[in-house]
């Protein structure tokens, strides 16, 4: 029975969510794609992906975020709106790093409420003048989406705050999740209205729109799409508490590129994918990628920078210089420490105040001399936690100023109002040190702005210090995104008030030459890694990740947030039973090689004994004198010979081909290069050591091999231990005639020269030498070891062991990248195919021939 939660998800993702409010008229299309517009108007239409080239080929990028980079204001006469660019918006600034000829279109919401009867006019105005497409959310959805799910659930969770009680954080509320999904769907509709799916890139920003990739991928299978998260991504232990954890992960994986500010955030995301979805990442030539149903989802790690031009222009402003002079006069003879933070429960403002208090207590010389100016930007969220944090901050400011204040001196100057960029820059230029004590923050660009402002503007004649040495000092929390890139900063654990106080004292007491060296190091980094550098790097990776989109065959499967796109090589297709039966009937000498586990026996089956149906089908195939049939498995020969004892004419290759038997009345042949198993005495103790240290792992002892299994171990630890074990074994067995290899949840040591590929080669060669060259080859398997067989088939064709006219059917089980040209979905499909071949087989002759031996 399907749970109610999943019913909701399927309804929402299928477009059946009852959107409240008036149905709005759609924008005019801005499209060049060939096709019928009505296809796109139907929310339940199949994926749109035209094979016809667009009439105008011009790269364009659609940037989607919660808010558009425009400011909206009611006109004084209350008739209509006036709009202007928001110069502080990252979305506007990132254009500097994109190709000059690329058109940029923005999709997002406005920070004001627009009446429904004005929305069409506003939409047209923004599109014409700003190339912006507004998404208008009904008031009830907006409240539940932004102030509900985003700010009460995702934001605290991503900052490591769990709702242990109803009064602490926000407990999961499914109605808020439904509003989040509905809002993302509205954003997707706005994108769909203007997109040209074959020429456009889509770049989605931040945690507000994490399920948007699924809505867009359902419509456009080959859409080139990236996502960048500007907040932290929590560790898997925190993230796994989210009831919709898998839905969000799967939605993000419908992007082509997923970006994070730091390696820690990316590592946490990859760990969640491993633990919850069983996906492992690979690193190739410095790029990290996740293989997801044949698509490689790129992982980008790149901290964002600041807009150098904007800061430099503010440094030239007269009012900034006037304000700077005013501040220098106000704080004359004082050492200024500066904090600039949003009023937020995670910014650690009160911890900073307590550290300042501790510094004044431990180092009385700073009493009357050191001033902490704390600028608190207006809060973006709301709730009881925020109110308590504000009350605590106000109380601390009052207490510290009463305790250490003197006539004309207050140790804490608290500015609780919006501060313009020019005024903020003025504070930067007079501050000896900037202190950031956030307990968790995605990036935080305040230190970057401070460094550039302390460098000054050398072109400004009025810059009094332009020719002198530049210096700056930073005390930053180790829990913020910019911390790793500021190697000259003093990093602190903000929860340790005493150590933070000592760091603040160290920063303002440091000798001038050291301050200058640290500043120079930071300025070199910040000035070269600006916002343009960031956006250019992210976009180049998006281009690289998407370059094969139109070369591969793609189709979507799955319902709701289980939707994903399968991407396969154009020549890779499902095996047609009619086609293989037709070739089978026409052939005279056939080689049939079957893997066992995962091919004719489901991997999930507990009882691994073959069914009577499988035994009967294999017996029928073996009974045809034209057939040479082999089961090629990694299992031991005792198990296989016992299970297939009714199949007298069946060939068996056990332990990946170390043991080979052509039929039940033949002896086992040993195909390994060496029969010396002294290496077991070396390898087994090493495996036992790792088994004892890794809960859930075990050792399987075969006649020719040792296998270490870690399927039941902790995914992360098991994988890590497997890598260590493989390195250890390769080291101690370097001079032994064995090969150590890793597989799916295993590390195996086996004799050299043993593989399923060699078994296939042996069968083909034997048939060729006996004058019975195969004109039909069926080779089917499901895992990495079977790829050796698929590869050997190509070599056999080139060497003439198999005729160029031979009908070859190399087939993998499951839709995944493979050297095989065909696939079947699962063991059930394999049995159906074998059943069809058995029906087409000749009846066994009355005499007891040996069809299994050439």
Steps between C-alpha positions, in 0.01 A plus 500: 500500500640839404549740790317828513825693477591340171152557364545867573836505325369329192206738482721802541765390254235407246352846515184406692565735791212746539672835443320768695431836341402618157636316195742745344544566130825357368778713360562509126744229399862587443583184308660380179444129544312324225182334617148565616458750782200310634731217597662728754172640624395157619663448838460125464653485152788269432854630498565757230829440324491581132758347269454793261771769536370834620462774244729739688795339675606734778610395845289650774497439871192515720592579860234388747496610862249575771527876441567698182798742505267801478362745752130579481334810639150645477485829314416804715162536329430133587443430130731226387853400596852619444780246467880522513787255507615381843873565466572294814342184356737214426277398209570830327871499580565149369429620144856634491638145480269375226587516128456855373262400221280286726149624569394481867139455607390502864211308657404569860255670733474864604543614859171689483141389461350585161123501456371229269355759258848657459701181462476470121613860444783464752610176335514658157684806629763293680550274199536789256724725708687267732471157336346381825210258533320535834344203679200618701424271792155506663525650850417177684756298301764773541465502878519124532774470237741773611430573866383141555700225329802708394558699818353274768618163372770508232695800628533375862570142391770607251657697784500194730200588712262213569143555626535303822187666637207682346633830640853446370518528123221383274363147505439350159161603367384329181278793400812718491676243282202495266517880474875474427432256217213713369719812500777317314240389245394861445863596440531212251194624310659843462822343370309277257320803357823660377743217451654371180596154629757428230701820522454628855689430820313518831684594818295456821608662826467399863292290735167665418486314166653160566219299339474725192747283300253209502214711359721628219663164427158336466422741218841519330714187527806659343479840666838639604450585865714592800424561867706692757436482873596819687436360848687224682405141425487310830664170585306186419421447869308829502356487149362148539254629764309688227187296414526598131874439480495266199254712303731801524815301419339342193372839387847654524645206304279598207744791455811456287725692738458557874717770655616563858719765662731259684622144485335429837156582361562290188635213712186500712280492189698211351479314830121540499483368142711201603311416819147566380512425128799265474682732256879523503691788347807482277774753447643523149770751408406721791124496432258331739200322350211280610376240253121518517320267255756558226522877556808645665392766750794733555590631846650849502688645797559872462458775763330811368684832503408867519446751220827693493365775275212577733727534806753708307230738380365547855852575622504803267172645626520837677242409765707192589807716553299752699358221717845347540638829626210529742564149634874560538423806707244311708734208575821700523744330731291184502562157345192400307388140459209455261222246464246502216231234523137431423281482807486123494520221756802346322721811470642465853466871575452445873803270510700785349374740764593256776846460347543879499398508865750224578779686317437819700503293818816301421686793343405816694735708282226502234239650731432848371699427183333210312157538344289230335267649240229245427277566199188281509317482167121448521386142554375309197313236699264507793408289799548447871865392469588825325315709758688327782832556321427872453404540866821326607712727278338820628548385860869424440564838334337682791686298764845533341462874438384556857789293636790637292364829362651835596428860419524527123573129463277202433673166430206383287349719228192310384342614173162332460381648169565463127843635401578600142799352319682836498461536877605139551810564292580800719490277808724245325766761433524610866481149653824339614343154500180333380355227721263231365375249756216330314432152633407391147493700177498403134764746379504850661670758278550765772873410543552531123338846489709611798827391339430691178395811690816491711702479180335827399474660159844598378351721225327724753703813572324555828583154633733602780654157541517400132879512489560346842510130593164325511397282790198313624423235757228238513361284778264252333296202609621167368135419423452748215550433130770763437723375784699244292600764244628749761812324618639814665197552722489395863246218502295440814235273639239766585351281771828535692460856624839507675697396191304747284586778746870405481482497120351851498777620731763332282357658186511860624832449681685347204804682366445713191722305254309178578166674444629627166617156384168340590311776326706467180439124490126545544473783249675298230242225543188717534586729207557207261217276623215746457138432406584501128768235554246289691220523243741441211637186665155363585366566150802338333444188710132505406597512132744212543248285690226556240707460184373148421129571562390491139719201411338261746162334503292625791162417643328563830363238739345506845217681675506806721843576640611152400521638146842477336642502151677198355785605270662235283727473199303526172605145405392356835146366483267245653541150366212412270379146563368476145837606356704254706260211432518576128881491505496190723283304257722584202829404670675163502767527773411695812695606808285598799676639811287578805598666826311371805446750788313805380436345158291185535482535880387835656764662725238557769396134519599331826469148361762485224404153374379520135130448446361202314411735216865607458621139510243402238588790267874432521443128441297579189772732367769241573290235326534680166812356327573841346556655843801531729359630828705622798415645839788736588491601866712618789349231723686185605493185291336289772193724520464533124548129423246409770240754385535412131542121543185435288663685207736230376615683187551842661847650512592670828774757569531546877687766699516734200651227284769353723313169477341400166295190419359441151221264611399289799697195379820699446767575759558848640783691331712750691556810287713708739864567425609371841382240747711642781266632770765604750376856457190411704721487810591863432163637390270332751652655817476844339132446414430373852654816640260717296205270579557544873524876458196532271167401648277330242784371281589135434743276310394245242755229433493340156725229362694748290417837652430700814217754504446773761133612511387833649140528373364492857755746641450875539510627138756773555725306735470179298599678180793670673619173653468327161734756343748461785480120480558504124811718543621276783449180299665641188800589713545167680415291192717694254724198431224239497328360184164651596287805426311703762191678367207689645142444391150579618536481880792255470878480485616181331839333470526238228772342283631700208370411156151415623197686366167437337642651185757223474222243536317656204822504300562133584150400385523695173849371423408138573198521269711664229779238520251214480354642179179614668552877495211674671260693278280602795630632835289589801691632801304641791600623848434777748818621670855622447651151462266434205638802314812290433286261295346784301845638424637160388220467243631807319854359502379162372330669205818689415715185527271292281418255781143609448383568144417859405158370395430360845188627674634637829274585793707638790240594759521653847224478762374843599510834320853617573819592313659182364724358228200294396278634222176367645326490833211323670335658801526218755530120547131463416569639153797265468282197581240614245769533235646155579149356491454639148833347392406166657173498304699557180753222577508167321377199697786297649599197292416152622866410540692648789721753327726748671380840394700676771840389366628617163 
